[in-house]
Amino acid sequence: MEVDFPRGKVDKKKQQNVLRKPVRRKREKNLFMTERSKPKAKKRKVAKGEEDDGKKRKIEGSVDAHGAVKIELLNKKVVCPGMLLLGCISEIRDYKLIISLANNMKGVVSITDISDTYTSKLQQLAEGEITEDEGVHSLNEMFKVGMLVCCKVSETRLKVTKQILDLSMNPKHIHENKTAKFLKNNMIICGSVVSQEDHGYIIDIGVPNTKGFLLNKNAEEYIQKMDDSESLMEGQVLWFCVKLKADEDLSTDSLHTIHLTISPTKISKTKINVDQPMTFNNLMPGVCATAIVKKASEYGLVVRIGNKICVIHPTHINGNPTDYKEDQEVPVSVLYIQPETKSVYLTTLPHLLNYNGIVTDTMLDKLAIGDIIDNAVVCEANKKGVYIKLPHALTGLAQKGNLSDSKVQKIEEEFPIGSKHRCRVVGFNSIDNFVMVSMKQSIIDVPYHFIYNLF
């Protein structure tokens, strides 16, 4: 007997008896609500100083037309890879440079982050292709304590846990993504010596399709003032002043050779004119210019260079910030640049404005680490520490951790303005031009800090 096999038909009666899962509908408060009458979703309240992800971000430290906001100096919260900073060499070791930065921060430049030419020389030396006598100079020969340098925060080795940054001085890293169009006449830039030719030196400024040339006569003054060298050294990183011809066109993609000078006299007096067009792309640490004051307050200055708004923290203002007037012209130098917010911080301190390319002209050498100062007068106190007046018209800074061996509850009350205290020199900051001191009795009572304290 043949068996009938079903071909997929479903009994309609059985299908109707299958229980369907009930659909839960969203309960409406108003059954007559139309699409137009539905209430709009409330936006989350944005905290003051915060923006929604539009993606416009408030530039940190900026001052708007309605009120002033405190302009924060360099700190580990604002540091990011790619940030450009002006630093001062505070210590030279065998394989690295220790760099002082604004707000008592520090950085380290490895021997392999000086310049491409110097790294190539070190590789040749390691592989036995050349000897130390064949143009490989030590860091102590190429640099001096007190020299200003332009640095860039490393993209791959960012560490700020102890306020110590990994930095690079390589002009190729400093001027990354720049073209010849960013160069302006009388602009100060950094570059490295590639080689010495018959009539001068070839200079690597780190800009594609562009090289610098320094005539021998334009290097004589610098070499004479350095005393201990007969010529510039290959791989050495220095400050140069750009000298462009009136009809020189840098807008094309062809190869360019620009003339440079390293004369300390010219570098110390060089600055960009107030009427010269400047953009964010033209501003680099160490560049001097004339700025126009847009707003002055106790929190600092807001100024304009070309079409770029910049800010100056009170610790980098020569004098009282409130003494400056709107539309007043002020000589400034770029201190550091925050690439994420495109904030540009400036300085008006004379020892940075008048830098000649050799060593900063400060009075910090009038004191030594370990010196004890009696009757230092407090001139300012805030939550970060105490500022005091020292001999030789110097300013000292005792940070919060160096005020007392016991916990300080209210700094302004325990260290009122005009009060006198005993302190000891524990360090220097050549960028902020501060003498770092300690008022802790345990530090003052230490008999010797260095061997020369014995004599």
For each residue, the residues with C-beta under 8 A, 3 or more apart:
1:
2:
3:
4:
5:
6: 9
7:
8:
9: 6
10: 14 15
11: 14 15
12: 15 16
13: 16 17
14: 10 11 17 18
15: 10 11 12 18
16: 12 13
17: 13 14
18: 14 15
19:
20:
21:
22:
23:
24:
25:
26:
27:
28: 31 33
29: 33
30: 33 37
31: 28
32:
33: 28 29 30 37 38
34: 37 38
35: 38
36:
37: 30 33 34
38: 33 34 35
39:
40:
41:
42:
43: 52
44: 52
45:
46: 50 51 52
47: 50
48:
49: 58 69
50: 46 47 58
51: 46 54 55 56 57 58
52: 43 44 46
53:
54: 51
55: 51
56: 51
57: 51 340 341
58: 49 50 51 62
59: 62 341 342 343
60: 72 78 338 341 343
61: 69 70 71 72 300 311 313 343 345
62: 58 59 69 302 309 311 343
63: 67 68 69 71 295 297 299 300 302 311
64: 67 69
65:
66:
67: 63 64
68: 63 295 297 298 299
69: 49 61 62 63 64 299
70: 61 299 300
71: 61 63 299 300 311 312 313 314 345
72: 60 61 75 78 313
73: 102 103 313 315 316 345
74: 78 79 85 101 102 103 105 336 345
75: 72 78 79 103 105
76: 79 105 160 163
77:
78: 60 72 74 75 338
79: 74 75 76 83 153 158 160 165
80: 83 153 158 338 339 340
81: 153 154 155 156 158
82: 152 153 155 339
83: 79 80 152 153 336 337 338 339
84: 150 151 152 153 174 284 285 336 337 339
85: 74 101 102 107 150 151 152 153 167 285 335 336 337
86: 101 102 148 149 150 151 285 286 333 334 335 336 347 352 431
87: 99 100 101 107 148 149 150 151 167 431
88: 99 100 146 147 148 149 360 430 431
89: 92 97 98 99 100 143 144 145 146 147 148 149
90: 98 99 100 106 145 428 430
91: 97 98 145
92: 89 97 98 139 140 143 144 145
93: 96 97 98 139
94: 111 138 139
95: 110 111 139
96: 93 108 109 110 111 139
97: 89 91 92 93 108 109 139 143 149 169
98: 89 90 91 92 93 106 107 108
99: 87 88 89 90 106 107 108 109 149 151 167
100: 87 88 89 90 104 106 428 429 430 431
101: 74 85 86 87 104 105 106 107 151 165 336 431
102: 73 74 85 86 105 316 335 336 345 431 432
103: 73 74 75 315 432
104: 100 101 163 397 399 429 432 434 436
105: 74 75 76 101 102 163 164 165
106: 90 98 99 100 101 163 164 165
107: 85 87 98 99 101 151 153 164 165 166 167
108: 96 97 98 99 164 165 166 167
109: 96 97 99 113 114 149 151 167 168 169
110: 95 96 113 166
111: 94 95 96 114 118 122 139
112: 119 122
113: 109 110 154 167 168 169 170 173
114: 109 111 118 119 139 142 169 170 192 235 237
115: 118 119 169 170 171 192 204 235 236 237
116: 119 120 170 172 192 204
117: 120 121 192 193 194 204 234 235
118: 111 114 115 121 122 192 234 235 236
119: 112 114 115 116 122 123 235
120: 116 117 123 124
121: 117 118 124 125 130 135 136 234 235
122: 111 112 118 119 125 126 136
123: 119 120 126 127
124: 120 121 127 129 130
125: 121 122 128 129 130 131 132 136
126: 122 123
127: 123 124
128: 125
129: 124 125
130: 121 124 125 134 135 136
131: 125 134 136
132: 125 136
133:
134: 130 131
135: 121 130 233 234
136: 121 122 125 130 131 132
137: 141 142 233 234 235 236
138: 94 141 142
139: 92 93 94 95 96 97 111 114 142 143
140: 92 143
141: 137 138 228 229 233
142: 114 137 138 139 233 235 236 237
143: 89 92 97 139 140 147
144: 89 92 147 358 359
145: 89 90 91 92 359
146: 88 89 359 360 362 430
147: 88 89 143 144 358 359 360
148: 86 87 88 89 239 286 352 355 360
149: 86 87 88 89 97 99 109 169 190 237
150: 84 85 86 87 169 174 190 284 285 286
151: 84 85 86 87 99 101 107 109 167 168 169 174 285
152: 82 83 84 85 167 168 169 170 173 174 176
153: 79 80 81 82 83 84 85 107 158 165 166 167
154: 81 113 157 158 165 166 167 168
155: 81 82 158
156: 81
157: 154 166
158: 79 80 81 153 154 155 165 166
159: 162 164 165 166
160: 76 79 163 164 165
161:
162: 159
163: 76 104 105 106 160
164: 105 106 107 108 159 160
165: 79 101 105 106 107 108 153 154 158 159 160
166: 107 108 110 153 154 157 158 159
167: 85 87 99 107 108 109 113 151 152 153 154
168: 109 113 151 152 154 173 174
169: 97 109 113 114 115 149 150 151 152 173 174 190 237
170: 113 114 115 116 152 173 174 192 206 237
171: 115 174 175 189 190 191 192 204 205 206 237
172: 116 175 176 204 206
173: 113 152 168 169 170 176 206
174: 84 150 151 152 168 169 170 171 190 206 284
175: 171 172 178 182 189 205 206 207 284
176: 152 172 173 206
177:
178: 175 182 206 207 281
179: 182 207 208 210
180: 183 207 209 210 250 251 256 258
181: 250 251
182: 175 178 179 207 281 282
183: 180 187 189 207 210 242 244 250 258
184: 187 242 244 272 276 278 282
185: 242 243 244 276
186: 241 242 243 270 271 272 273
187: 183 184 241 242 272 282 284 287
188: 239 240 241 242 267 270 284 286 287 288
189: 171 175 183 205 239 240 242 284 286
190: 149 150 169 171 174 205 237 238 239 240 286
191: 171 203 204 205 206 212 237 238 240 260
192: 114 115 116 117 118 170 171 203 204 235 236 237 238
193: 117 196 201 202 203 204 232 233 234 235 236 238
194: 117 201 202 203 204 211 234
195: 201 202 234
196: 193 200 201 231 232 234
197: 200 201 202
198:
199: 215 216
200: 196 197 213 214 215 216 218 219
201: 193 194 195 196 197 213 214 216 219 232
202: 193 194 195 197 211 212 213
203: 191 192 193 194 211 212 213 214 240 260
204: 115 116 117 171 172 191 192 193 194 211 212
205: 171 175 189 190 191 210 211 212 240 258
206: 170 171 172 173 174 175 176 178 191
207: 175 178 179 180 182 183 210
208: 179
209: 180 253 254 255 256
210: 179 180 183 205 207 250 255 256 257 258
211: 194 202 203 204 205 255 256 257 258
212: 191 202 203 204 205 240 257 258 259 260
213: 200 201 202 203 257 258 259 260
214: 200 201 203 218 219 232 240 259 260 261 262
215: 199 200 218 219 259
216: 199 200 201 219 220
217: 220
218: 200 214 215 260 261 262 263
219: 200 201 214 215 216 222 223 231 232 262
220: 216 217 223 224
221: 224 225 262 263 264 265
222: 219 225 226 232 238 262 263 264 357 358
223: 219 220 226 229 230 231 232
224: 220 221 227
225: 221 222 264 358
226: 222 223 229 358
227: 224
228: 141
229: 141 223 226 232 233
230: 223
231: 196 219 223
232: 193 196 201 214 219 222 223 229 236 238
233: 135 137 141 142 193 229 236
234: 117 118 121 135 137 193 194 195 196
235: 114 115 117 118 119 121 137 142 192 193
236: 115 118 137 142 192 193 232 233
237: 114 115 142 149 169 170 171 190 191 192
238: 190 191 192 193 222 232 262 357
239: 148 188 189 190 262 267 286 355 357
240: 188 189 190 191 203 205 212 214 260 261 262
241: 186 187 188 260 261 262 263 266 267 270
242: 183 184 185 186 187 188 189 258 259 260
243: 185 186 258 259 260 261
244: 183 184 185 248 250 258 259
245: 248
246:
247:
248: 244 245 258
249: 252
250: 180 181 183 210 244 256 258
251: 180 181
252: 249
253: 209
254: 209
255: 209 210 211
256: 180 209 210 211 250
257: 210 211 212 213
258: 180 183 205 210 211 212 213 242 243 244 248 250
259: 212 213 214 215 242 243 244
260: 191 203 212 213 214 218 240 241 242 243
261: 214 218 240 241 243 266 267
262: 214 218 219 221 222 238 239 240 241 267 357
263: 218 221 222 241 266 267
264: 221 222 225 267 268 356 357 358
265: 221 268 269 356
266: 241 261 263 269 270
267: 188 239 241 261 262 263 264 270 355 356 357
268: 264 265 354 355 356 357
269: 265 266
270: 186 188 241 266 267 288
271: 186 288 289 290 331
272: 184 186 187 276 278 287 288 289 290 305
273: 186 276 290
274: 289 290 291 292 329
275:
276: 184 185 272 273 306
277: 306 307
278: 184 272 282 283 289 305 306 307 308
279: 282 283 306 307 308
280: 283 308 342 344
281: 178 182
282: 182 184 187 278 279 287 306
283: 278 279 280 287 305 308 310 334 337 344
284: 84 150 174 175 187 188 189 287 334 337
285: 84 85 86 150 151 334 335 336 337
286: 86 148 150 188 189 190 239 333 334 355
287: 187 188 272 282 283 284 333 334
288: 188 270 271 272 331 332 333 353
289: 271 272 274 278 305 331 332 333 334
290: 271 272 273 274 305 329 330 331 332
291: 274 303 304 305 310 329 330 331 332 346
292: 274 303 304 305 327 328 329 330
293: 296 301 302 303 324 325 326 327 328 329 330
294: 302 303 304 309 326
295: 63 68 301 302 326
296: 293 301 302 321 322 323 324 325 326
297: 63 68 300 301 321 322
298: 68 314 321 322
299: 63 68 69 70 71 314 321
300: 61 63 70 71 297 311 312 313 314 317 321
301: 293 295 296 297 311 312 317 321 324 330
302: 62 63 293 294 295 296 309 310 311
303: 291 292 293 294 309 310 311 312 330 332 346
304: 291 292 294 307 308 309 310
305: 272 278 283 289 290 291 292 308 310 332 344 346
306: 276 277 278 279 282
307: 277 278 279 304
308: 278 279 280 283 304 305 344
309: 62 294 302 303 304
310: 283 291 302 303 304 305 332 334 343 344 345 346
311: 61 62 63 71 300 301 302 303 343 344 345 346
312: 71 300 301 303 316 317 321 332 345 346 347 348
313: 61 71 72 73 300 316 317 345
314: 71 298 299 300 317 321
315: 73 103 432
316: 73 102 312 313 335 345 346 347 348 349 432
317: 300 301 312 313 314 320 321 324 348
318: 348 349 350
319: 323 324
320: 317 323
321: 296 297 298 299 300 301 312 314 317 324
322: 296 297 298
323: 296 319 320
324: 293 296 301 317 319 321 328 330
325: 293 296 328
326: 293 294 295 296
327: 292 293
328: 292 293 324 325
329: 274 290 291 292 293
330: 290 291 292 293 301 303 324 348
331: 271 288 289 290 291 348 353
332: 288 289 290 291 303 305 310 312 346 347 348 353
333: 86 286 287 288 289 346 347 348 352 353 355
334: 86 283 284 285 286 287 289 310 337 344 345 346 347
335: 85 86 102 285 316 345 346 347 352 431
336: 74 83 84 85 86 101 102 285 345
337: 83 84 85 283 284 285 334 342 343 344 345
338: 60 78 80 83 341 342 343 344 345
339: 80 82 83 84 342
340: 57 80
341: 57 59 60 338
342: 59 280 337 338 339
343: 59 60 61 62 310 311 337 338
344: 280 283 305 308 310 311 334 337 338
345: 61 71 73 74 102 310 311 312 313 316 334 335 336 337 338
346: 291 303 305 310 311 312 316 332 333 334 335
347: 86 312 316 332 333 334 335 352 353
348: 312 316 317 318 330 331 332 333 353
349: 316 318 352 353 432 433
350: 318 353 354
351: 354 355 360 361 362 430 433
352: 86 148 333 335 347 349 355 360 431
353: 288 331 332 333 347 348 349 350
354: 268 350 351 361
355: 148 239 267 268 286 333 351 352 360 361
356: 264 265 267 268 361
357: 222 238 239 262 264 267 268
358: 144 147 222 225 226 264
359: 144 145 146 147
360: 88 146 147 148 351 352 355 430
361: 351 354 355 356
362: 146 351 365 430 433
363: 366 392 393 394
364: 367 394 428 430 433 435
365: 362
366: 363 391 392 394
367: 364 371 390 391 392 394 425 435
368: 371 425 452
369: 425 426 427 428 449 450
370: 424 425 448 449 450 452 453
371: 367 368 424 425
372: 422 423 424 425 444
373: 376 390 391 396 422 423 424 425 437
374: 422
375: 420 421 422
376: 373 388 389 390 396 420 421 422 423 437
377: 388 389 418 419 420
378: 381 386 387 388 415 416 417 418 419 420 421
379: 387 388 389 395 417
380: 386 387 417
381: 378 385 386 387 411 412 415 416 417
382: 385 411 412
383: 400 411
384: 399 400
385: 381 382 397 398 399 400 402 403 411
386: 378 380 381 397 398 403 411 415 439
387: 378 379 380 381 395 396 397
388: 376 377 378 379 395 396 397 398 421 423 437
389: 376 377 379 394 395 396
390: 367 373 376 394 395 396 435 437
391: 366 367 373 394
392: 363 366 367
393: 363
394: 363 364 366 367 389 390 391 435
395: 379 387 388 389 390 433 434 435
396: 373 376 387 388 389 390 423 425 434 435 436 437
397: 104 385 386 387 388 429 432 434 435 436 437
398: 385 386 388 402 403 423 436 437 438 439
399: 104 384 385 402 403 436
400: 383 384 385 403 408 411
401:
402: 385 398 399 426 436 437 438 439 440 443
403: 385 386 398 399 400 408 411 414 415 439 440
404: 407 408 414 439 440 441
405: 440 441 442
406:
407: 404
408: 400 403 404 411 414
409: 413 414
410: 413 414
411: 381 382 383 385 386 400 403 408 414 415
412: 381 382 415 416
413: 409 410 416
414: 403 404 408 409 410 411
415: 378 381 386 403 411 412 419 421
416: 378 381 412 413 419
417: 378 379 380 381
418: 377 378
419: 377 378 415 416
420: 375 376 377 378
421: 375 376 378 388 415 439
422: 372 373 374 375 376 439 444
423: 372 373 376 388 396 398 437 438 439 444
424: 370 371 372 373 437 438 443 444 449
425: 367 368 369 370 371 372 373 396 428 435 436 437
426: 369 402 436 437 438 443 449
427: 369 435 436
428: 90 100 364 369 425 434 435 436
429: 100 104 397 432 433 434 436
430: 88 90 100 146 351 360 362 364 433
431: 86 87 88 100 101 102 335 352
432: 102 103 104 315 316 349 397 429
433: 349 351 362 364 395 429 430
434: 104 395 396 397 428 429
435: 364 367 390 394 395 396 397 425 427 428
436: 104 396 397 398 399 402 425 426 427 428 429
437: 373 376 388 390 396 397 398 402 423 424 425 426
438: 398 402 423 424 426 443 444
439: 386 398 402 403 404 421 422 423 444
440: 402 403 404 405 443 444
441: 404 405 444 445
442: 405 445 446
443: 402 424 426 438 440 446
444: 372 422 423 424 438 439 440 441
445: 441 442
446: 442 443 449
447: 453
448: 370 451 453 454
449: 369 370 424 426 446 453
450: 369 370 453
451: 448 454
452: 368 370 455
453: 370 447 448 449 450
454: 448 451
455: 452
